[in-house]
Amino acid sequence: MVPELRKRHRRIWQFGSLFLVAGFIAAVWVLPQTPAPGAKLKPVAKLYPQVVSTRRAEAVVVRLRRDEDGHKQFEILHRLPRKFPFIQVSCNDQILGTMSPKGVDVFNIGDSLSLQSSYLLKLSDPINHQTVLKLEFP
């Protein structure tokens, strides 16, 4: 290597090493911090004690639960395939929420729906406009 190329090579490596160190510092700086001991976390929905009815279909188990005051909720255990990345849950054409990719989801039924005697639970993919699953509860 000629002296001019050696000098240029040394300068490139010096600046490159500075950028590498700065990149590591920036990566550590943007890491999420752990929440403080007194910080509020998302509350976990409490399951009601009494199971009124259970329905099984494909990779989904749905339980209708009730508490002592008559409030009701749906507990959905699922392992749906990844072809449904976003699933919306509705009961009697009233949207309850969206499901997580896998696991257990709990949806409380509002007071207006609690007074009805039967429920039509519908899991749908609003992006592709298709119904994944329909279940009826007495």
C-alpha atoms as one frame of an Amber mdcrd trajectory, in Angstrom:
protein
   0.000   0.000   0.000   1.279   3.429  -0.841   1.486   6.008   1.973  -1.572
   7.954   0.704  -3.753   4.824   0.727  -2.482   3.817   4.193  -3.376   7.245
   5.534  -6.851   7.123   3.959  -7.396   3.552   5.225  -6.427   4.533   8.782
  -8.790   7.546   8.727 -11.713   5.418   7.450 -11.184   2.876  10.236 -10.904
   5.614  12.869 -14.217   7.191  11.805 -15.803   3.751  11.414 -14.840   2.778
  14.949 -16.329   6.033  16.285 -19.592   5.351  14.424 -19.642   1.793  15.755
 -19.244   2.958  19.369 -21.888   5.661  18.842 -24.240   3.012  17.399 -23.817
   0.769  20.453 -24.445   3.687  22.807 -27.567   4.686  20.852 -28.857   1.094
  20.907 -28.471   0.870  24.689 -29.993   4.327  25.124 -33.244   3.402  23.309
 -33.820   0.128  25.194 -37.201   0.123  26.984 -36.969   0.783  30.691 -38.539
  -1.520  33.253 -41.636  -0.020  34.875 -41.277   1.567  38.281 -42.496  -0.569
  41.224 -45.601   1.598  41.715 -46.433   2.002  38.008 -49.890   0.986  36.821
 -49.976  -2.011  34.502 -52.876  -3.131  32.330 -55.355  -4.874  34.631 -55.885
  -8.565  34.023 -59.535  -9.440  33.546 -60.861 -11.556  36.385 -62.668 -14.699
  35.302 -66.165 -15.106  36.662 -66.545 -18.271  38.769 -69.545 -20.041  37.234
 -69.333 -21.628  33.752 -72.782 -21.460  32.147 -71.975 -23.284  28.906 -69.038
 -24.397  26.782 -68.700 -24.707  23.001 -65.816 -26.297  21.083 -65.116 -25.739
  17.400 -61.916 -26.267  15.417 -59.048 -24.849  17.490 -61.312 -22.737  19.718
 -62.946 -23.384  23.103 -65.443 -20.742  24.243 -66.929 -20.624  27.732 -69.786
 -18.394  28.788 -69.200 -17.420  32.426 -71.366 -15.646  35.009 -70.795 -14.101
  38.434 -73.101 -13.813  41.433 -74.579 -10.493  40.247 -75.600 -11.886  36.849
 -72.810 -10.253  34.834 -71.539 -12.436  32.005 -68.335 -12.817  30.013 -66.852
 -14.941  27.243 -63.585 -16.779  27.823 -61.978 -17.775  24.516 -59.083 -20.266
  24.409 -57.698 -20.485  20.898 -54.904 -21.673  18.675 -56.060 -20.305  15.365
 -53.659 -20.457  12.414 -51.618 -17.420  11.435 -53.715 -16.912   8.316 -55.969
 -14.820  10.583 -53.682 -12.097  11.977 -56.533  -9.878  13.186 -59.743 -11.373
  14.565 -62.636  -9.277  15.771 -65.086 -10.664  18.341 -68.729  -9.600  18.250
 -71.820 -10.769  20.083 -75.253 -10.176  18.561 -73.695  -7.668  16.127 -72.085
  -5.664  18.944 -68.273  -5.582  18.807 -66.607  -6.793  22.022 -62.960  -6.400
  20.977 -60.075  -8.109  19.199 -58.311 -11.354  19.990 -54.617 -11.804  20.682
 -52.644 -14.056  18.291 -52.776 -17.127  20.587 -53.819 -17.859  24.130 -56.760
 -16.882  26.320 -58.921 -13.809  25.833 -61.708 -12.576  28.108 -64.534 -10.321
  26.901 -67.099  -8.890  29.306 -70.643  -8.681  28.029 -72.263  -5.292  28.506
 -75.462  -4.751  30.460 -77.537  -4.310  27.297 -76.448  -7.751  26.049 -76.724
  -9.438  29.463 -80.503  -9.060  29.406 -80.828 -11.125  26.216 -81.502 -14.851
  26.516 -79.360 -16.135  23.623 -76.031 -15.021  22.173 -74.527 -15.372  18.714
 -70.751 -15.077  19.081 -69.004 -14.291  15.820 -65.252 -14.325  15.178 -64.478
 -12.481  11.963 -61.565 -11.141   9.965 -62.571  -7.568   9.042 -59.556  -7.078
   6.778 -60.459  -9.951   4.426 -64.225  -9.626   5.092 -64.725 -13.242   6.122
 -66.280 -14.997   9.090 -63.916 -17.339  10.911 -66.379 -18.906  13.331 -69.984
 -18.571  14.569 -71.195 -20.066  17.856 -74.635 -19.896  19.485 -75.119 -19.860
  23.243 -78.499 -20.383  24.923
